[in-house]
């Protein structure tokens, strides 16, 4: 009721402003037909603004009516909505005057009753995250705090399998807007980014994904290459054994060669001596030459 009441008031103001622009007269001179049209539109807005809706959905509903009334307007962000809410300080008196058992005050912030324990835990762990907020109006700060609670509640109730990337992008965008108002939500934004990256990783890990297919092919290739490497290692062991045998044979043959060469040299000397002896006898001409 709190957020719906405030947003409903803002929506009525927007439609009044649009009506004034269409009529081309000051706000206090709008004709009765225009007022009746605005009242008729209020019923439509009431149907779209509900406590069960998220802040983003409620803002979307307001922007939808706003876009239909005038092409000059732009979409409302959380910060822009907060700025509009902070224009009139009397808004706090109006809001606080609404007695709603579905909302409670925790640490000075008005949130849904079911978020009281959650907000208490957030403030206990992270401190007063809105202490340095640019907006001093309690209702505006409560708007931001409620948005933070809504996001955390969504994370509590949703698993990685069911949350969508569009939802996460929407939450991150909302937190970025809140950060612009100096609300300390870096801890929550960091978790959302982690979840977003994990969510994007799910299809990449599927059995039919290109990454999986490429990895399967790569593993098969690695197995084949490993088998070849092992075969080469076994071949090397065999060849090394053969090489050692060849080296042993080489050493043995070199030893034999050395002995044979030495014996051949000795034999060559003996042969030379025999030749010298034979040559002297042959050169005498006759065996009795020089004897008589």
Secondary structure, DSSP 8 states (H G I E B T S, - for coil): -HHHHHHHHHHHHHHHHHHHHHHTS-GGG--HHHHHHHHHHHHHHHHH--TTS-HHHHHHHHHHHHHHH-TT-----HHHHHHHHHS-THHHHHHHTS--TTEEEETTEEEEGGGHHHHHHHHHHH--TTTT-S---HHHHHHHHHHHHHHHHHHHH--TTT--HHHHHHHHHHHHHHHTTT---HHHHHHHHHHHHHHHHHHHTSTTSHHHHHHHHHHHHHHHHHHHHHHHHHHHHHHHHHHHHHHHHHHHHHHHHHHHHHHHHHHHHHHHHHHHHHHHHHHHSSTTTTT-
